[in-house]
Amino acid sequence: MLNGVHHVAYVVRDLDRAIRMFEEKFGLKLLDRKRTPEEGYGFDAAVLQAGQVKIELICPYTERSPYWQALQERGDHLHHVAFSTPVPLDEAIKALSARGVKFREEASFQSPVGWWIVNIDPASTDGLVVQLGER
């Protein structure tokens, strides 16, 4: 049901520093950078390319961001891994639901960085944060 890694997301305190680290130490290429609205997610994001996988860097800029508290408690950290599927996301949701997987949303949605994703309920993954992403 999963056929690869779509992206890996890190939450970081300093976006510019994290971008430089991935570019200079690992030779990754910055693909995109954007700011999400404060009233929505309240974070700056960068996307880098690592072979077939994208690296998403998330840097909250307001205490209202859903990422703020975790950053204060854990510092820079891996937030989630998103897997791609061989079928459209809504079909994958139906197939995985039949296996007992629970989702936070009823259907896929467009993420702040433009990807179509769906979040798996961490209760279904022993507390791990897992997404599905459409290629």
C-alpha positions as CSV (number, residue, x, y, z in Angstrom):
1,M,0.0,0.0,0.0
2,L,3.0,2.3,0.5
3,N,5.5,2.7,-2.3
4,G,8.1,5.1,-1.1
5,V,8.8,8.2,1.0
6,H,7.1,11.3,-0.2
7,H,8.8,13.7,2.2
8,V,10.4,14.0,5.6
9,A,9.6,17.0,7.8
10,Y,11.7,18.6,10.5
11,V,10.7,21.4,12.9
12,V,13.6,23.9,13.3
13,R,14.3,27.0,15.3
14,D,16.3,28.8,12.6
15,L,15.1,28.2,9.0
16,D,18.1,29.9,7.3
17,R,20.6,27.9,9.3
18,A,18.8,24.6,8.6
19,I,18.7,25.4,4.8
20,R,22.4,26.3,4.8
21,M,23.2,23.1,6.6
22,F,21.4,20.9,4.1
23,E,22.8,22.8,1.2
24,E,26.4,23.1,2.3
25,K,26.9,19.7,4.1
26,F,24.7,17.5,2.0
27,G,24.5,19.3,-1.3
28,L,20.7,19.5,-1.4
29,K,18.9,22.1,-3.5
30,L,16.3,24.5,-2.2
31,L,13.2,24.2,-4.2
32,D,10.7,26.5,-2.5
33,R,10.3,28.7,0.5
34,K,7.1,30.3,1.8
35,R,5.3,31.8,4.8
36,T,2.0,30.4,5.9
37,P,-0.6,32.8,7.3
38,E,-0.4,33.5,11.1
39,E,-4.1,32.8,11.6
40,G,-3.7,29.4,10.0
41,Y,-0.4,27.5,10.6
42,G,1.9,30.3,11.5
43,F,5.2,28.9,10.1
44,D,7.8,29.5,7.5
45,A,8.6,26.5,5.4
46,A,11.4,25.4,3.0
47,V,11.5,22.4,0.7
48,L,14.7,20.8,-0.4
49,Q,15.3,18.0,-2.8
50,A,17.2,14.8,-1.7
51,G,17.0,12.4,-4.7
52,Q,13.4,11.3,-5.0
53,V,12.5,12.5,-1.5
54,K,11.7,16.1,-0.5
55,I,12.8,17.5,2.9
56,E,10.3,19.9,4.5
57,L,11.7,22.4,7.1
58,I,9.1,23.9,9.3
59,C,9.9,27.0,11.5
60,P,7.0,28.4,13.6
61,Y,7.0,32.2,14.0
62,T,4.1,32.5,16.4
63,E,3.1,30.9,19.6
64,R,-0.3,30.0,18.0
65,S,1.4,27.7,15.5
66,P,0.7,24.0,16.1
67,Y,4.4,23.4,16.0
68,W,5.5,26.0,18.6
69,Q,5.0,24.0,21.7
70,A,6.8,20.9,20.4
71,L,9.7,23.1,19.3
72,Q,9.9,24.6,22.8
73,E,9.8,21.2,24.5
74,R,12.0,19.2,22.1
75,G,14.1,21.7,20.2
76,D,14.8,20.9,16.5
77,H,13.4,17.5,15.7
78,L,12.0,15.1,13.1
79,H,8.2,15.8,13.0
80,H,6.9,13.3,10.5
81,V,7.5,11.1,7.5
82,A,5.0,11.1,4.6
83,F,4.7,8.1,2.4
84,S,3.5,8.0,-1.2
85,T,1.0,5.4,-2.4
86,P,0.5,3.7,-5.8
87,V,-3.1,4.8,-5.9
88,P,-4.8,8.2,-5.4
89,L,-4.9,9.3,-1.8
90,D,-8.6,9.0,-1.4
91,E,-8.4,5.4,-2.6
92,A,-5.5,4.7,-0.2
93,I,-7.6,6.2,2.7
94,K,-10.5,3.7,1.9
95,A,-8.1,0.7,1.6
96,L,-6.2,1.6,4.8
97,S,-9.4,2.4,6.7
98,A,-10.6,-1.2,5.8
99,R,-7.5,-2.4,7.6
100,G,-8.4,-0.4,10.8
101,V,-6.2,2.7,10.1
102,K,-7.8,5.9,11.5
103,F,-7.2,9.3,9.9
104,R,-7.4,12.8,11.2
105,E,-9.3,13.9,8.1
106,E,-12.0,12.3,6.1
107,A,-10.3,13.2,2.8
108,S,-7.0,14.4,1.5
109,F,-6.3,18.2,1.5
110,Q,-3.8,20.6,0.1
111,S,-1.1,21.3,2.6
112,P,0.3,24.9,3.2
113,V,3.3,24.0,1.0
114,G,1.0,22.8,-1.8
115,W,1.1,19.0,-1.5
116,W,-2.0,16.8,-1.3
117,I,-1.7,15.0,2.0
118,V,-3.7,13.2,4.7
119,N,-2.7,12.7,8.3
120,I,-2.9,9.3,10.0
121,D,-4.2,9.4,13.5
122,P,-1.2,8.7,15.8
123,A,-3.4,6.3,17.8
124,S,-3.2,4.0,14.7
125,T,0.6,4.2,14.5
126,D,1.6,3.7,18.1
127,G,2.1,7.5,18.5
128,L,4.2,8.1,15.4
129,V,3.3,11.1,13.2
130,V,2.7,9.7,9.7
131,Q,1.2,11.3,6.6
132,L,0.4,10.1,3.2
133,G,1.4,12.4,0.3
134,E,0.4,12.3,-3.3
135,R,3.2,12.3,-5.9
